[in-house]
Amino acid sequence: MRLRKHGMAIAVAGTAVAALLAGCAGGGLQQSSGSSAQAGSLAAKVDLKGQTYTVGSKDFDEQLVLCEMTIAVLQSAGATVNPKCNVGGTEATRNALLGGQIDMYWEYTGTAQVTFFGGKPIQDAQQQYQTVKDADLTKNQIAWLAPSAFNNTYAFGISEAKAQELGITSDSDMAAYYTKGGTGTTCVESEYLNRDDGLPGFLKTYGFTLPGGQPTVLQTGAVYQATSDPTKCLFGEVFTTDGRIPALKLRVLTDDKTYHPLYNAALNVRKSVYDKNPAIADLFAPISAALTNDEMLKLNGQKSSENIPERKVARDWLVSKGFIGANNN
């Protein structure tokens, strides 16, 4: 099962992470380096010639696309980049950053607030970002660059056709459907089943119970396909920026009681690295602003549903926005 971005408690284990990074060198973890992305609008403002960065990521599609995007942007500004995308789950990737095996990767504000710092979710995106930004800088010397516009949080989905038939648009509608004796299976992945911000709290917040024998637990990827067929899964737990949502014609239900935490992404950089050239923040601010939910859905869909390599997905998008120059594939 893909380790969700919201992971276990983090304990620094530098030696173990170093071994992991070394061991993955032959199994999909990128090790090449070089400066191949051409300059675009971002390079006109920031010059990183002479700088070298090691860029990492977690192990799921969205993170792989963000990693390739980061590599290209840094290269376009003249930096040399050591790519180490696909480090692993949250714990491994966070420890790689804290231990100095990588210099940066994209993390989610909800993950930091709930998992890293043991706090309660903050439903104001800017306030949650500022809280984790301040805490991570003080406690761990990690700098959070500008947060993305997209929020990759948990939600429940239903096939669009079935949603129209039943008149269901929100989580409250889902609760009312079951409360009135409605039938149909709800499917979730195993992690969501027992998370603090998972199914138990969701059912409590919306005041309903699932019929006997439910939910059905499936692998993350299988939930999407099964939910597209209401006879298998009437409702399925999804991640809101997953590209399979539009590809499979699913409707994401509105979390009208704002139960699920916010998970806006931001590039995390070790402060010692950031301090060598703080202009790196100016380089990525336009990227974060342009990465809306709709944009991330499209990018993730190209990777997960159309099987386009993440490098091409990332660079084509950056070229289309003018952030880097053409001929970058």
N, C-alpha and C positions, 0 to 999 in steps of 0.2 A: 504494500500500500504506500502510495506517495505520502511522505510525512508532510502534514499540513504546515503552513507557515507559522501557525500559532503552536509552539512546541512545548517541550518539557522545561523544567527549571534549568537554568544555565549555570554550569560550573566550569571554570577555566581549566582546560586540560591541554596545555600547549604541546606537550610531547606527543600525546595521543593524536591531536589534530595534525601535527606535522607528519606523523606516520600515515594518517589517512590520506593527506594530500599527496604524499610520495607514492602511496600504494595505488592511488587512483590514476596515476600518470598514464598508465596503459589502458585504462578502461573508460574513456569518455571524458575525463577531466582535461580541459584544454591546456596545453603547455606552450604553444607557440607564442612568438612575440614579433613585434615589428610595427612600422607605422605605415598603414596602407590606406586609411581613409583620407579623402581629399578635403581641403578647407572649404567651409561654407560660411554662413552668417555668424556662427558662434566664434569661429577662429579670428574673425575681424576684431573681436573684443578681448580675447584672451590668448596669450602666447604661453604654451607650456613646453617649449623647446628645452631640452636638457633634463626634463622631469621623467621619472620612470615610476609606473604604478602597477600594482598587482590587483586585478579585479576578480572578485569571486561572486558566487550566487548560490542560492538554494537549488533544489533539484527538480522543480516543476516548470511547465512551459512558460508561464508568465515571467518567472525569474530568469530563465534562459534568454528570453527576448530582451529583458531589461539589462542583463549582463552584456549581451552583444551590442546593445545600444550604447552602453557606457564605454565599452572598448572603442567603438567607432568615434564617439564624440571626443574622447581624449586624444586619439590618434590624429583627428582632424585639426586639433590645436597644437600638434607638434610633439606630443608626448610619446614615449615608448611604453608599450603595455605588455605585461605578462598576463595572459588570460588564464584564469582558473575557475571558469564557470562550472556549475554542477558539483559543488563541494559536497552537498548532502542536505540533510534536513536542517531545521532551525538550530538545534544544539550544535551540530558540527560547524555550521557556517558562522554562527555567532562566536564560537570559541576560536575559529580561525582568525576572525577579526581581532578579538581581544588578545590573542596570542601573537599577533604580528605576521601570521602566515599569508594573510591577504590585507590589502590596504583599505578596501571598500566593498560594500555590497548594498543592495536595496532591502530595507527592513520596513515593517509595518507598525504604525503607531499603536494599534490595539495589542499587538504581540508584546511590545515593550511595556506598555502600561500594565497589562494583566500578568504576563509571564515573567518578564525580566524584573519588574519592580513590585509585583504583587499588589497592584492597586486595583480599584474598581474602574470599569470603563467610564470614560467621559464622553457624553454624547454631543459635545461641541468639538468639531474637528480641529479648529485652531487651538483651542485650549488644551486638548489632549496632546497635540503635537508639541506645544510649548512646554508642557509638563514633562514629557519624556525627553525632549531635547535638553532641557535644563538638568534633569537627573542624570542622563547618560554622560553629559559633559563633566559634571561635578564628580560623579562616582567612578567613571570608567575612561575619561578622556576620549570620548567618542563624539564627533561633531555630526549633527544631523543637518543636511542641506535642505533646501526648500521642499515641502511636502507635495506630493502629486495631487492632482484634482480627482483622480479616481479612488474609489473606496472598494476594495476587494473583500467584502464581508460575507458572512453566511446568509442564506435565504432559503425559502422553499419555492420550488417550481412546480408547474403543472403544464401539460400540453395545452397549447393555445386553443385548439379546437374544443377540448374538454372544459377549459376555463370558460369559454363563451357559452357552452351548453349549460353549465352549472351556475353561471353568473358569479364566479369567484375571482376576486381581484386582490384580496388582502389576507393576511394571516388571521384576522378576526373572522373573515368569511370561512376560512378553513376550519377554525374552531367551531363555528356555528354549524357547519356541515356535519361534523362528527357528532356534535351534541344533539342534533336532531335525528341521529340514527343512520347517517350516511355510511355507505360501505366503500371499501377501496383501501389499498395498502399505502402506507407511508414508508419510504425507504431513506435510510441515512447511511453514512459511512461509520466505521467503528469508533473513530475518535470523537465524533460529535455526540455519540450515544451517552457518554459520561462526563463530558467537559463541563467546567463551571459555567461556561457561556454556551452550553449545548442544549440537548433535548430536554433534560429535566426542568431546567429553568424556563425554557420556552413554553412547555406545557403548563407550568405554574402561572407564568405571566398571562397567557391567553385563556387560562381557566378551563381546560378540557383534558380528557384522557383519550388515548387511542384504543380502538377495539382490541379484544384479547388476541395475544400472539404477535402483537406489533410492538415496535416497528420491525421491518425487515432490514437487516444489515448487509450492505454490499460494498465491494471495492469502490473507491471514489469514482473512477471513470465509468463503471458500470451503472451508477445511479442515473447518469444523464440519459443513456440509451434506454434504460428501463422506464424512465419517467415519460419518454416520448410515446410509450404504449401504456395507456391508462389501465389496461387489464393486468399489467405487471406492477406498476407503481403509479398510483393516482397522484401522490405528492412525493417529491424527491428533494432532499437537501442539496443545495448547489452553492457555488461561489459566484458572486455577482458579476465578475468580469471574465468568466470562463467562456471561451469562444464556442463551446458546444451548445450554449443556450440559443443563440439565433440559428445555428446550423440545424438544430433538431426541433425548431419552432416551439420552444418552451416559453411560458410566461412566468416571470419572476413576481411572486406575490409581495405586495407592499407590507413592510414591517411597521404597521400602523401604531404599535405601542413601543416602537424603537427599542426592542429587546436586544438585538445583536450589536456588539461593539463596532466602532468604526475602525477600518483598517486602511488608512491612507499610507502609501509607500513614500519613502524618502531615502536618498542615498546616504548611507552611514560611512563616515571616513574617520580613520584614526587621527586624532588631533595633531600628533607629531607630523603626520603626512600633510594634513590640511594647512598647518602653519607655514610650510615651505612655500606654498603658493595659494593664499586664500582666494585668489581669483577663480579658483575651481568652482566656487559657489555660483559665480556669475555665469559660468559655462553651463551649469545644469538647471538653473532657475527656469529658463524658457522651456526646457524639456518637461520638467514637472508640471508646469502650467498647461502645457499642450496635451498631457496624458489624461484625458477625461475618461469616464466610464465607457462611452461609446467608442473612443479610440482604442482603448485597451481591449474591449470586446472584439474589435476587428483584428487587432494584432494577434491576440490569443487564438482567434478562429483560424487565421492563416496557418498558424503553427500546429494546432491540435486537430483541426478538421480538414484542412487542405494539405497538411504534411509539407508545408514550405519550410525549409531550414531556417532556424531562428536568426542566423546571421543575415540572410537575405531579407527576412521580415523586418528586422531592425533597421537595416541600412536603406532599404527602399522607403521606409517611412521617414527617416531622417532626411533623405534626399528630397522627398515630396514636400517637406516643410521648409526646405532650404537650409536646414541646420548644418548639413555637410554637403560637399560637392558631389557631382554625379560620377558615375563609373566607379562605384565603391563596392561592387559585389565580387 
